[in-house]
Amino acid sequence: MDKELISSQLIEKFGISSLNEMQNAVVEKWQDSKENIVLYSPTGSGKTLAFVVPILLEIDMPCYATQVVIIEPTRELVLQVTEVIKKLAPLIKTTPCYGGHNSQDERHSLSQTPAIVVATPGRFLDHIENGDINTRTVTTFVLDEFDKSLELGFSGEMRQIIRRLPSRLRTLMTSATIIKRVPDFIDISQYVTINFLRQYALSPQSRITTWQVSCSDDERILYLIRLLLSLPDEKTIIFVNQRDTAQLVFNKLTENGITAGLYIGTLEQSEREKVLSMFKNGSLLVIVSSDLGGRGIDVGDIKHIIHFEQPLTNEIFTHRNGRTARVDATGNVYVITGRDEVVAPFIKIDCHYNLSVAEALERKVPPRATIHISAGRKEKISRGDIVGYMLHNCPIIEVNEITGIDIFDHYSLVGVPREKAEEVVKTISPFKLKKQKVKSMIVEFRPKYVK
């Protein structure tokens, strides 16, 4: 793929005029050395572009075979990486494969051979065993966030995948933490290490202020609510240690009139997709999350991280905080502690947050709303189709008011101003989208749990 085309797409789709130092280092080493690469760089530093750009620069065009396989530890990362690739290279067929949705749709997509496959380990292995993917043509293999894959217990699946890939293969591995020893089953005896952990170590922390919120042991949720009401209406993630606690906190916030989302592993996949989409487009400003969100939530303008419970390890603390102060932004971290609770040694407190004198702000309804449209990528719907459909049929909406369009297999989610949402739905409902009759409705987050 042409370098100038990628540069123009970076500007148009991401507003990036040039790659950062880490990304340039990976691109240059990938092109110059032809060796395998192990990249260490913190969350939020731009690792996805660091491996996507060099891959696209070297992909053979036209594409008649699967050339690249990218393995991700979570469904959310599969979707995020696929989205980046499709923005940079819309003409290069890229197929995401992950559990939690219809595998037949994936099989159909794979039958029209993609150049790039982005997948979770288990689902990719299923497709190999079913003969849906021809791995003999693969020339590039990416293990993104491989430390997380090992942590989640995917060693067995990755071992089987690597056995089925060609032996002459370039491999690029990324991690936000140092791995003392690359597992033997990952066959890269010779590789170049690019380590940007030290360079980035002080940068994000210098943009974060860490506050301690002291509370009575039996009033932790009350103090959380008071803390939320004292903060401006900006995107906030509340982290807890257990799924049951996340559900409890979510329920208590909802009972107290605070609009919130929930992000845990026991949600149906469609619910996790919905909550992330609503969070990105501003329909939700608060999310309660287990540590799944420490890697799975990739939203650029999160301002506040609240540790309802102290994390168990420094690594978890780092990944949670990595959701805020991304790139050049600043952020705030709040650690709620009980009366006799000792702050973990890896947590450095900058200030104490005094709730007794904090001025409580009125919690407003989120300024955006999300509209569900019953057609998606399998119905050949694009973002341009949705924007045109809404602008052509609804005179009250402006193009700059339509944001956060996310297109899934059989539905799409669109962010619009809340005060216009009902009128938009009413106005567009009688009309067809690309000659298809679709249903439109305003969606609210009411989680359905996976038993």
ROGU-369528 format. One record per residue (C-alpha): x, y, z; residue in three letters. Coordinates in steps of 0.001 Angstrom, whole numbers, plus 500000, padded with zeros to 6 digits. Last residue first. Layout:
// ROGU-369528
XYZALA;...
END
This chain:
// ROGU-369528
474075483136533099LYS;474831485878530591VAL;473325489085531898TYR;471081491466530032LYS;471957495070530745PRO;469491497951530434ARG;471365500724528633PHE;468944502969526801GLU;468261502864523086VAL;466314505349520980ILE;464620503570518095MET;464925503019514347SER;463504500158512302LYS;464664499539508754VAL;462997498993505371LYS;465754498542502813GLN;466138500568499612LYS;469510501875500792LYS;467860503004504060LEU;464093503251503602LYS;461935506076504939PHE;458978506045507361PRO;461279505981510443SER;463378509039509546ILE;461122511720511069THR;460034509947514254LYS;463567508807515063VAL;464982512303514482VAL;462186513906516531GLU;462897511622519477GLU;466661512243519306ALA;466624516042518997LYS;467001516987522674GLU;469459514133523151ARG;471872515412520509PRO;472781512502518189VAL;474961509378518498GLY;474429506505516072VAL;474335502744516639LEU;474137500258513766SER;472578496818513369TYR;473106493473511663HIS;476848492818511799ASP;477893495941513689PHE;478276499549512562ILE;479311502194515081ASP;478562505862514327ILE;479996508077517074GLY;478749511374515762THR;475841513011513955ILE;475603516605515233GLU;478267517828512783ASN;476015516862509859VAL;473114518927511170GLU;469756517448512219ILE;466447519339512006ILE;465899518579508291PRO;465483514811508806CYS;465173512678505658ASN;468223513690503616HIS;470456514325506644LEU;469571511027508312MET;469953508804505262TYR;473111510615504128GLY;474761510116507523VAL;473699506466507599ILE;474931505695504076ASP;478229507473504748GLY;478755505313507822ARG;478337502229505655SER;475531499673505270ILE;476176496548503203LYS;473338494586504905GLU;476012492445506577LYS;477636495689507716ARG;474601496821509629GLY;470838497314509535ALA;468264497710512324SER;469086501301513297ILE;469570501997517022HIS;469720505685518007ILE;471966506759520873THR;471418509906522923ALA;473758512764523755ARG;473845515437526436PRO;473988512916529310PRO;471273513739531895VAL;472635516211534408LYS;474035515408537819ARG;473793518657539725GLU;477181519585541109LEU;478013518957544739ALA;480571521424546074GLU;483325519549547815ALA;483680520690551430VAL;482825517420553155SER;484060515463550166LEU;487663516377550879ASN;489804514809548165TYR;493304514188549521HIS;496163514970547141CYS;499091513390545309ASP;498744509770546462ILE;501322507325545074LYS;499860503837544724ILE;502456501030544506PHE;502641500714548303PRO;498903499938548597ALA;496990502487550690VAL;496179501129554142VAL;492494500805555041GLU;491593501919558568ASP;488784504353557606ARG;488032502778554246GLY;489725503863551020THR;488426505255547714ILE;491218505886545213VAL;490507508671542708TYR;492500509144539489VAL;492312512358537487ASN;493317512956533884GLY;495350515088531504THR;495529514745527728ALA;498690514615525590ASP;498419511007524288VAL;496056509363526777ARG;495554510905530197ALA;492846508320531033THR;492304504616530236ARG;495901503895531281GLY;494810504328534900ASN;493154500903534833ARG;496181499353533141HIS;498609500792535691THR;496532499755538696PHE;496199496222537289ILE;499984496023536861GLU;500558497418540361ASN;498526494558541800THR;495298493915543725LEU;493519497094542691PRO;492092499257545484GLN;488323499188545525GLU;486025501864544136PHE;489053502884542085HIS;487688505888540198ILE;489210506924536878ILE;488257510389535578HIS;488776512261532302LYS;488098509699529572ILE;488547511429526198ASP;490252508808524018GLY;488090505736524420VAL;489710502297524302ASP;487905500134526850ILE;489018496495526624GLY;492317496618528475ARG;491453497872531946GLY;487819497297531014GLY;488102493579531793LEU;489259494765535222ASP;485609494964536211SER;483732498034535076SER;481162500616536159VAL;480720503158533369ILE;479794506831533696VAL;479262509408530925LEU;476765507445528842LEU;475141508866525714SER;478468510611525048GLY;479332509013521697ASN;482160506870523090LYS;480214505734526157PHE;477176504815524048MET;479349502742521709SER;481104501049524609LEU;477787500235526302VAL;476284498862523092LYS;479179496583522212GLU;479165495171525741ARG;475417494611525468GLU;475808492874522101SER;478415490578523648GLN;475998489479526374GLU;477203490624529754LEU;479006488146532007THR;482426489607531173GLY;481762492997532731ILE;481071496546531508TYR;478088498304533076LEU;476700501688532052GLY;475550504628534140ALA;472843507272534427THR;472829508409538056ILE;469327508562539539GLY;470079507033542924ASN;468624503638542018GLU;470849503622538910THR;473936504257541020LEU;472957501476543427LYS;472355498993540590ASN;475711499756538956PHE;477511499386542299VAL;475906495970542930LEU;476597494782539373GLN;480242495825539650ALA;480534494153543056THR;479282490896541574ASP;481831491195538752ARG;484732491520541210GLN;487634493939541682ASN;485935497269541006VAL;486740500086538570PHE;484564503188538118ILE;485146504758534701ILE;484338508442534100THR;483622510548531034LYS;482964514151532016GLU;479985515794533704ASP;481998517766536238PRO;482725516013539532LEU;480999516596542889SER;478051514359542052LEU;480410511482541258LEU;482188511906544609LEU;478871511973546482ARG;477812508771544734ILE;481146507105545579LEU;480850508276549194TYR;477429506653549461LEU;478845503473547882ILE;481636503320550465ARG;479360503965553436GLU;480043500919555646ASP;483798501467555930ASP;483512505197556473SER;485289507125553752CYS;488643508521552673SER;488951509669549059VAL;492612509674548009GLN;493412511660544871TRP;495877510840542102THR;496590513638539600THR;497553512340536167ILE;499566514211533499ARG;502938513387535060SER;501829509773535248GLN;501321509665531472PRO;504846510987530736SER;506952509390533435LEU;507104505837532066ALA;506844506740528384TYR;510563506675527678GLN;511084503749530072ARG;508330501633528541LEU;509556502341525024PHE;511346499050524486ASN;511947497828520937ILE;513345494290521099THR;514707492725517914VAL;514121489027517351TYR;515834485710516874GLN;514444482586518553SER;510981483529517351ILE;508933480333517539ASP;506264481213520062ILE;506049477726521597PHE;509136478495523664ASP;507393481240525653PRO;509123484667525518VAL;510980485092528797ARG;510913487864531365LYS;507820489442529799ILE;507912493209530266ILE;504545494976530408THR;502457496855527833ALA;503033494119525266SER;503391493790521507THR;504589490901519339MET;505547491078515674LEU;506255487860513797THR;507606487312510319ARG;506892483809509042LEU;508904481060507477ARG;507485478164509536SER;504024478524507991PRO;501148478617510500LEU;499407475512511838ARG;501814474923514726ARG;501428478600515668ILE;497676478155516096ILE;498074475098518322GLN;500504476885520650ARG;498246479942520683MET;495281477823521789GLU;497256476178524588GLY;498804479441525807SER;495421481225525941PHE;495317481315529742GLY;494049484857530299LEU;497459485983531579GLU;499183484551528501LEU;496828486448526208SER;497313489574528350LYS;501090489370527957ASP;500539488920524207PHE;498944492368523950GLU;499047491971520144ASP;500466488779518689LEU;500987489709515039VAL;501802487138512321PHE;502963488083508831THR;503473485818505795THR;500235483841505745VAL;499706481896502503THR;499660478444504100ARG;497063479561506692THR;494034478862504507ASN;491078479846506687ILE;487602478274506782ASP;488888474688507020GLY;486803473902510105ASN;489944473353512196GLU;491344476715511078ILE;488035478443511811HIS;487885477002515330ASP;491504478044515949LEU;490646481620515019PHE;487657481555517403ARG;489779480329520302GLY;492686482716519778PRO;490689485953519305THR;490814487217515755ALA;491963489786513210VAL;492260488288509714VAL;493918490290506943ILE;493905489761503172ALA;490389488353503340PRO;489303485414501165THR;485656485660500178GLN;484828482431502039SER;486077484210505177LEU;483062486556505126SER;480645483620504854HIS;482438481801507649ARG;482270484945509797GLU;478523485263509293ASP;478223481572510172GLN;480109482210513430SER;477155484236514731ASN;478170486329517733HIS;479789485874521134GLY;483175484627520039GLY;485574486504517794TYR;486634486753514154CYS;487233490111512441PRO;487694490043508653THR;489795492573506737THR;489435493099503001LYS;491825495808501836ILE;489847498551500084LEU;489095500479503283PRO;492808500772504153ALA;493410503315506919LEU;489865503377508277LYS;489444499636507774LYS;492703498924509605ILE;491746501084512597VAL;488278499480512821GLU;489767495989512702THR;492080496923515589VAL;489140498146517696GLN;486919495162516852LEU;489572492595517740VAL;490468494601520858LEU;486858494389522035GLU;486703490657521371ARG;489640490089523708THR;493160488577523666PRO;494019489712520116GLU;495667487652517357ILE;496538489362514075ILE;496938487181510978VAL;498303488713507770VAL;498637487442504192GLN;495300485784503468THR;495182485339499709ALA;494140487217496559TYR;495198490718497578CYS;496012493107494729PRO;498318494296496173MET;500904492698498428ASP;500991494030501986ILE;504223495819502865GLU;503003499316503749LEU;499855497862505326LEU;501904495784507761ILE;504162498739508581PRO;501089500905509437VAL;499179498293511452VAL;502034497495513847PHE;502723500935515317ALA;499165502073514581LEU;497944499577517191THR;500756500380519635LYS;499622504005520022GLY;500954505059523437SER;497636504521525244GLY;498744501427527122THR;502490501332527590PRO;505134500190525083SER;507152496991524750TYR;507538495825521167LEU;508992492417520263VAL;510042492396516618ILE;510941489666514117ASN;513580490663511584GLU;513268492232508124LYS;515840494792509316SER;514928497909507348ASP;511159497813506881GLN;510186496472510295TRP;512881498531512041LYS;511693501738510359GLU;508005501117511050VAL;508683500128514661VAL;510828503193515379ALA;508306505457513649ASN;505550504173515956GLN;507679504761519053MET;508643508286518041GLU;505085509358517166ASN;503565509089513704LEU;502866512267511758SER;499935514510510795SER;497383512631512887ILE;493748513791512640GLY;492608510169512834PHE;490520509636509696LYS;491689512455507404GLU;495257512900508654ILE;496002509196509031LEU;494259508550505710GLN;496543511060503966SER;499620509411505467SER;498395505959504424ILE;497910507192500858LEU;501368508750500836GLU;502918505463501974LYS;501305503465499127ASP;500000500000500000MET;
END
